[in-house]
Amino acid sequence: MKTKRNKTEQPEIANPAKEEMDGKNLGNTPHRTIVPLEERINHFRDMLLERGIFEQFIKARIKEEYKEKKCKLLQAKEEFRKLLEESKLTPRSTFQEFAEKYGRDHRFRMVQKRKDQEHFFNQFINILKKRDKENRIRLRKIR
């Protein structure tokens, strides 16, 4: 029989291996052995136990990573605070000026989010403003 491209189709030869793969002749194969029910149950329990152990490992690893990340953020915040103290800022300093001047410092870049950088800067400036205000009040009382 010829097809479109002048190829001849060969009639399919009966192949017992192919029938076995298709599932037609599964009952008659001497190669398949059925595992006893108890053995299958034990194997299944072992798999569940291994899965539970693996899940515990994953949970522990997630907690460790969280602690490491938190510690790294606290260290970055502390380094950023030290940079702020060393930079001799005034209560009237702006974040833009600070970022332009110290943007290349590794302590500045350790805090990765710009929003966090601004937040820490604003906290520091608020502390400076409070100190300045307290100093002015003290000076007035002394006079």
C-alpha positions as CSV (number, residue, x, y, z in Angstrom):
1,M,0.0,0.0,0.0
2,K,1.4,3.4,-1.0
3,T,1.0,6.6,0.9
4,K,1.3,10.3,0.0
5,R,5.0,10.3,-0.3
6,N,5.5,7.0,-2.1
7,K,6.3,5.2,1.1
8,T,5.0,1.8,1.6
9,E,3.4,0.8,4.8
10,Q,4.4,-2.5,6.2
11,P,1.8,-4.5,8.0
12,E,2.4,-4.6,11.7
13,I,4.0,-7.8,12.9
14,A,2.6,-9.2,16.2
15,N,5.1,-8.4,18.9
16,P,4.5,-10.0,22.3
17,A,6.6,-7.4,24.1
18,K,4.5,-4.6,22.6
19,E,1.3,-6.3,23.7
20,E,2.7,-6.6,27.2
21,M,3.5,-2.9,27.3
22,D,0.0,-2.1,26.1
23,G,-1.4,-4.1,29.0
24,K,-3.3,-6.6,26.9
25,N,-1.3,-9.7,28.0
26,L,-0.4,-8.9,31.6
27,G,-1.9,-12.0,33.2
28,N,0.1,-14.5,31.2
29,T,3.6,-13.0,31.7
30,P,5.9,-15.1,33.9
31,H,8.2,-12.1,34.4
32,R,5.9,-10.1,36.7
33,T,5.9,-11.0,40.4
34,I,3.3,-9.7,42.8
35,V,4.8,-8.3,46.0
36,P,3.0,-9.5,49.1
37,L,0.6,-7.0,50.7
38,E,2.5,-6.8,54.0
39,E,5.7,-5.9,52.2
40,R,4.0,-3.2,50.2
41,I,2.4,-1.8,53.3
42,N,5.8,-1.8,55.1
43,H,7.4,-0.1,52.1
44,F,4.6,2.5,52.1
45,R,5.1,3.2,55.8
46,D,8.8,3.6,55.2
47,M,8.2,6.1,52.5
48,L,5.8,8.1,54.7
49,L,8.4,8.1,57.5
50,E,11.1,9.3,55.1
51,R,8.8,12.0,53.8
52,G,8.1,13.2,57.4
53,I,11.8,13.4,58.2
54,F,12.4,15.3,55.0
55,E,9.6,17.8,55.8
56,Q,11.0,18.3,59.3
57,F,14.4,19.0,57.7
58,I,12.8,21.5,55.3
59,K,11.0,23.3,58.1
60,A,14.2,23.5,60.2
61,R,16.1,24.8,57.2
62,I,13.5,27.5,56.5
63,K,13.8,28.6,60.2
64,E,17.6,28.7,59.9
65,E,17.4,30.8,56.7
66,Y,14.9,33.2,58.4
67,K,17.2,33.7,61.4
68,E,20.2,34.2,59.1
69,K,18.3,36.8,57.1
70,K,17.1,38.6,60.2
71,C,20.6,38.7,61.6
72,K,22.0,40.0,58.4
73,L,19.3,42.8,58.3
74,L,20.1,43.7,61.9
75,Q,23.8,43.9,61.1
76,A,23.1,46.0,58.0
77,K,20.9,48.4,60.1
78,E,23.6,48.7,62.7
79,E,26.3,49.5,60.1
80,F,24.0,52.0,58.5
81,R,23.4,53.7,61.8
82,K,27.2,53.9,62.4
83,L,27.5,55.5,59.0
84,L,24.8,58.0,59.9
85,E,26.6,58.9,63.2
86,E,30.0,59.3,61.4
87,S,28.5,61.5,58.6
88,K,28.0,64.5,60.9
89,L,24.4,65.2,59.9
90,T,22.4,68.1,61.1
91,P,18.7,68.1,61.8
92,R,18.2,70.0,58.5
93,S,20.0,67.4,56.4
94,T,18.0,65.6,53.7
95,F,18.1,62.0,52.6
96,Q,18.9,63.1,49.0
97,E,22.0,64.9,50.2
98,F,23.1,62.0,52.3
99,A,22.5,59.5,49.5
100,E,24.5,61.5,47.0
101,K,27.4,61.9,49.4
102,Y,27.5,58.3,50.9
103,G,25.8,56.3,48.2
104,R,28.9,54.4,47.3
105,D,29.8,53.4,50.9
106,H,29.4,49.7,51.5
107,R,27.5,50.3,54.7
108,F,24.9,52.4,52.7
109,R,24.5,49.6,50.2
110,M,24.1,46.9,52.8
111,V,20.6,48.1,53.4
112,Q,19.2,47.1,50.0
113,K,15.8,48.7,50.0
114,R,15.7,52.4,49.4
115,K,12.6,52.7,51.5
116,D,14.4,51.1,54.5
117,Q,17.4,53.5,54.0
118,E,15.1,56.5,54.1
119,H,13.2,55.1,57.1
120,F,16.4,54.6,59.1
121,F,17.7,58.0,58.0
122,N,14.4,59.7,59.1
123,Q,14.5,57.9,62.4
124,F,18.1,59.2,63.0
125,I,17.1,62.8,61.9
126,N,14.1,62.7,64.3
127,I,16.5,61.7,67.2
128,L,18.8,64.6,66.2
129,K,15.9,67.0,66.1
130,K,14.8,65.9,69.6
131,R,18.3,66.3,71.0
132,D,18.6,69.8,69.4
133,K,15.3,70.8,70.8
134,E,16.3,69.6,74.3
135,N,19.6,71.4,74.1
136,R,17.8,74.7,73.1
137,I,15.4,74.3,76.1
138,R,18.3,73.7,78.4
139,L,20.1,76.8,77.1
140,R,17.0,78.9,77.7
141,K,16.7,77.7,81.3
142,I,20.3,78.5,82.0
143,R,19.9,82.1,80.8
